[in-house]
Amino acid sequence: MGSGSSAKPSLKVLLCSPRGFCAGVVRAIDSVEQALKIYGPPVYVRHEIVHNRYVVESLRAKGAIFVEELAEVPEGTKAPVIFSAHGVPKSVPDEAAGRNLFALDATCPLVTKVHREAEIHYKRGREIVLIGHAGHPEVIGTMGQLPAGAVSLIETLDDADRFAPRDAASLAYVTQTTLSVQDTAAIVERLRQRFPAIVGPHKEDICYATTNRQEAVQRVAPIVDAMIVVGAPNSSNSQRLREVAERAGCAHAALVQRAADIDWGAFGNIARLGITAGASAPEILVEEIIDAFAARYDVSVETVSAAEEGVFFPLPRALRENQAAE
């Protein structure tokens, strides 16, 4: 027997697949990396490019400067200014154009799709309901595509019950891309009961990556003693994964940013642990957390797969052309 190996309790880690980066996040991070490579630092980024402190810190170390508003970008700079994956209100590109800033839009194409849907409904004279979380940058961006008052935000079933449209016959809904599939379905059903004429998206607005990651958690959560979701507290899709795990019957589900944040007392006597990662969490953090458990347990890892993902989004055009020229 190897020294000490018998002292470690066995732990089976069930790794959810897919997990971690989605195509929109890969594209956004690559946009910043490419801009730094082509134009050199600094590259300004409005809002965290994706909601992950680790990603933001590593880009900051390479010369990215994160600002919350364009007012923080210095006058007369020739440096690129990148809009985050979550999307921005129309006022932001307008302000960038007014100041002659070199703007690059790294909004996820699946968020842009929701923006376009909202605009089409508006052009057709429909009142629009947005299902989402108040204050989330994606929600601010979607509501900001249209004039104030054109979009009403609904967060809960209660909101759906209380909502009073101007004209129930001329109503449409769109949703944030990173919501709980189950919660959203319940809200949509309530809106449809109340307003049978409400128009929805051709295909769900909740994106493929959110759906697939929640599906994998639903498979793993009922058969493990505890579940770790690697992700940031301000990441909507990561918070939803934790809720899905709890709802699927997992006794202890924790959102953890990195290994140092693990509350070991909370895991105690476990034999099976599920691990997943939100769409903005890098795989290196998942590995770091598995390593931390391996120091305390005799770990074996098995992957549980809910879907294969082959989605890829090309970079914004200005960066693509430069890439080709290299």
C-alpha positions in Angstrom: 0.0 0.0 0.0 1.2 3.5 -0.8 1.8 5.6 2.3 -1.3 7.3 3.5 -3.5 6.1 0.6 -5.7 4.0 2.9 -6.2 7.0 5.1 -8.1 8.9 2.3 -11.8 8.3 1.9 -13.0 7.4 -1.6 -14.8 10.1 -3.6 -16.4 9.6 -7.0 -16.5 12.9 -8.9 -19.2 13.1 -11.6 -18.2 15.8 -14.0 -21.1 17.4 -15.9 -20.7 17.8 -19.7 -21.2 20.2 -21.2 -19.9 22.7 -18.6 -17.9 25.9 -18.7 -17.2 28.2 -21.6 -19.9 28.6 -24.3 -19.3 29.9 -27.8 -20.4 33.4 -27.0 -17.9 33.6 -24.1 -15.1 32.1 -26.1 -15.7 34.7 -28.8 -15.8 37.6 -26.3 -12.6 36.6 -24.6 -10.9 36.0 -28.0 -12.0 39.4 -29.1 -10.1 41.0 -26.3 -7.1 38.8 -26.8 -7.0 39.5 -30.5 -7.5 43.2 -30.1 -4.5 43.3 -27.6 -2.4 41.3 -30.1 -3.3 43.5 -33.2 -3.5 47.0 -31.6 -1.4 46.5 -28.4 -2.5 47.7 -25.0 -4.4 49.4 -23.7 -7.7 47.9 -24.9 -10.8 49.3 -23.1 -13.6 46.9 -22.2 -17.0 48.2 -21.1 -18.2 46.1 -18.2 -16.6 42.7 -17.3 -16.2 41.0 -20.7 -17.7 37.9 -19.0 -18.7 37.4 -15.4 -15.6 35.7 -14.1 -13.0 37.4 -11.9 -10.3 35.0 -13.0 -10.9 35.8 -16.7 -11.0 39.5 -16.0 -7.8 39.5 -14.0 -5.9 37.5 -16.6 -7.0 40.0 -19.4 -6.2 43.0 -17.1 -2.7 41.6 -16.7 -2.3 41.6 -20.5 -3.3 45.2 -20.8 -7.1 45.3 -20.9 -8.7 48.2 -18.9 -12.2 47.5 -17.6 -14.6 50.4 -17.3 -18.3 50.5 -16.3 -19.1 53.4 -18.6 -17.6 55.0 -21.7 -17.2 58.3 -19.8 -14.2 56.6 -18.2 -12.5 56.1 -21.6 -10.1 59.0 -22.1 -10.9 61.6 -24.8 -9.1 61.2 -28.2 -7.9 57.7 -27.6 -7.3 55.5 -30.6 -7.4 52.4 -28.5 -10.2 49.9 -29.2 -13.3 49.9 -26.9 -15.0 46.5 -26.6 -18.6 45.9 -25.5 -19.1 42.8 -23.3 -20.8 39.5 -24.2 -23.9 40.6 -22.4 -24.8 43.3 -24.9 -25.4 47.0 -24.4 -28.2 49.5 -24.7 -28.4 51.4 -28.0 -27.2 54.6 -26.2 -23.7 53.0 -25.8 -22.7 52.5 -29.5 -24.3 55.9 -30.2 -22.1 57.5 -27.5 -19.1 55.7 -28.9 -19.8 56.9 -32.4 -20.4 60.5 -31.2 -16.9 60.4 -29.6 -15.3 58.7 -32.6 -14.2 55.8 -30.4 -13.0 52.6 -32.2 -15.8 50.3 -30.9 -15.8 46.5 -31.2 -19.0 44.7 -30.2 -18.4 41.3 -28.5 -22.1 40.9 -27.7 -23.0 37.2 -27.9 -24.9 36.6 -31.2 -27.6 34.8 -29.3 -28.2 38.0 -27.2 -28.2 40.1 -30.4 -30.9 37.7 -31.7 -33.1 38.7 -28.8 -32.4 42.4 -29.4 -33.5 42.0 -33.1 -36.7 40.1 -32.0 -37.6 42.9 -29.6 -37.1 45.5 -32.4 -39.3 43.5 -34.8 -42.1 43.2 -32.2 -41.8 47.0 -31.6 -42.0 47.8 -35.3 -45.1 45.7 -35.5 -46.7 47.8 -32.8 -46.6 45.1 -30.0 -46.0 45.8 -26.4 -43.1 43.7 -25.2 -42.5 41.7 -22.0 -39.0 40.7 -21.1 -38.6 37.8 -18.8 -35.3 38.3 -16.9 -33.5 39.6 -13.8 -33.6 43.4 -13.0 -30.1 45.0 -13.1 -28.4 42.2 -15.0 -26.4 43.8 -17.9 -28.1 41.6 -20.5 -31.5 42.9 -19.3 -30.3 46.5 -19.3 -29.0 46.0 -22.9 -32.2 44.4 -24.2 -34.5 47.0 -22.7 -32.1 49.7 -24.0 -32.7 48.6 -27.6 -36.1 50.4 -27.5 -37.5 53.7 -26.2 -38.2 53.9 -22.4 -41.5 52.2 -21.6 -41.6 49.9 -24.6 -40.5 46.9 -22.6 -41.9 45.7 -19.3 -39.7 43.4 -17.1 -41.2 40.3 -15.6 -39.0 38.4 -13.0 -41.5 36.1 -11.3 -44.9 34.3 -11.5 -46.3 37.1 -9.3 -45.1 39.7 -11.8 -46.8 37.7 -14.6 -50.0 37.6 -12.6 -49.9 41.4 -11.9 -48.9 42.5 -15.4 -51.5 44.7 -17.0 -50.9 45.3 -20.8 -52.2 48.3 -22.7 -53.7 45.8 -25.2 -53.8 42.1 -24.5 -54.3 41.4 -28.3 -51.0 43.1 -29.2 -48.4 41.6 -26.9 -45.0 39.7 -27.3 -42.4 38.3 -25.0 -38.6 37.8 -25.2 -36.3 36.4 -22.5 -32.8 36.7 -21.1 -30.6 34.0 -22.5 -29.3 32.7 -19.1 -32.5 31.9 -17.2 -33.7 28.7 -15.5 -35.5 26.7 -18.3 -38.1 25.4 -15.7 -38.8 28.8 -14.1 -39.1 30.5 -17.5 -41.4 27.8 -18.9 -43.8 28.4 -15.9 -43.8 32.2 -16.4 -44.4 31.8 -20.1 -47.3 29.3 -19.4 -48.9 31.8 -17.0 -48.6 34.6 -19.6 -50.1 32.4 -22.3 -53.0 31.5 -19.9 -53.7 35.1 -19.3 -53.0 36.5 -22.8 -53.6 33.7 -25.3 -52.6 36.1 -28.2 -49.1 36.7 -26.8 -46.4 36.2 -29.4 -43.2 34.3 -28.4 -39.9 33.7 -30.2 -39.7 31.0 -32.9 -37.1 29.2 -30.9 -36.5 29.7 -27.2 -34.4 32.7 -26.3 -32.7 30.8 -23.5 -29.6 29.8 -25.3 -28.4 26.3 -26.1 -25.5 26.5 -23.6 -27.8 27.4 -20.7 -30.2 24.6 -21.6 -27.5 22.0 -22.0 -25.7 22.8 -18.8 -28.9 22.7 -16.8 -29.8 19.4 -18.4 -26.5 17.8 -17.3 -27.0 19.1 -13.8 -30.5 17.6 -13.7 -29.0 14.2 -14.5 -26.1 14.3 -11.9 -27.7 16.2 -9.0 -30.1 13.4 -7.8 -27.3 10.8 -7.7 -24.6 12.7 -5.7 -24.3 13.8 -2.1 -23.2 17.3 -3.0 -22.7 19.5 -6.0 -20.2 22.3 -6.8 -21.0 24.9 -9.5 -17.8 26.7 -10.5 -18.7 30.3 -11.2 -19.1 33.8 -10.1 -21.8 35.1 -7.8 -22.8 37.8 -10.4 -23.1 35.1 -13.1 -26.8 34.5 -13.9 -26.3 31.2 -15.6 -24.1 29.9 -12.7 -26.6 30.9 -10.1 -29.3 29.0 -12.1 -27.2 25.9 -12.2 -27.0 25.9 -8.4 -30.8 26.3 -8.1 -31.4 23.5 -10.7 -29.1 21.2 -8.6 -31.1 21.9 -5.4 -34.4 21.5 -7.2 -33.3 18.2 -8.7 -32.8 16.8 -5.2 -29.1 17.5 -4.3 -28.8 18.0 -0.6 -25.9 20.5 -0.8 -25.2 22.6 -3.8 -22.6 25.4 -3.6 -21.5 28.1 -6.0 -17.7 28.3 -5.7 -15.4 30.8 -7.5 -12.2 28.8 -6.9 -10.6 26.1 -4.7 -9.6 28.5 -2.0 -13.3 29.3 -1.5 -14.4 25.7 -0.7 -16.0 25.4 2.8 -14.7 22.0 3.6 -16.9 21.7 6.7 -20.0 21.8 4.5 -18.9 18.7 2.5 -18.0 16.4 5.3 -18.8 12.7 4.7 -19.5 12.5 1.0 -19.0 9.6 -1.4 -20.2 11.2 -4.6 -19.7 14.8 -5.7 -21.1 16.5 -8.8 -19.1 19.3 -10.5 -20.2 21.7 -13.2 -19.1 25.2 -14.3 -21.0 28.2 -15.5 -20.6 29.4 -19.1 -18.0 32.0 -18.1 -15.9 29.8 -15.9 -12.6 28.5 -17.3 -11.8 24.8 -17.1 -8.6 25.5 -15.2 -10.7 26.4 -12.2 -12.6 23.1 -12.5 -9.2 21.3 -12.5 -8.0 23.3 -9.5 -11.1 22.3 -7.5 -10.8 18.6 -8.5 -7.1 18.8 -7.3 -8.2 20.3 -4.0 -10.6 17.3 -3.4 -7.9 14.9 -4.6 -5.6 16.2 -1.8 -8.3 15.1 0.8 -10.0 12.1 -0.9 -9.0 9.2 -3.2 -10.7 10.7 -6.2 -12.0 8.9 -9.4 -13.6 11.0 -12.1 -16.4 10.1 -14.5 -18.0 12.4 -17.1 -21.8 12.5 -17.4 -22.8 14.0 -20.8 -26.1 15.5 -21.7 -25.2 16.9 -25.1 -22.4 17.5 -27.6 -21.7 21.1 -28.4 -20.2 22.1 -31.7 -21.2 25.7 -31.7 -18.7 28.3 -32.9 -19.1 32.1 -33.5 -16.6 34.0 -35.6 -15.0 37.1 -34.2 -16.3 40.6 -34.9 -15.4 41.6 -38.5 -12.6 44.1 -37.7 -10.7 41.5 -35.8 -11.4 38.7 -38.3 -9.9 40.8 -41.2 -6.8 41.5 -39.2 -6.5 37.8 -38.3 -6.6 36.8 -41.9 -4.0 39.4 -42.8 -1.5 38.0 -40.2 
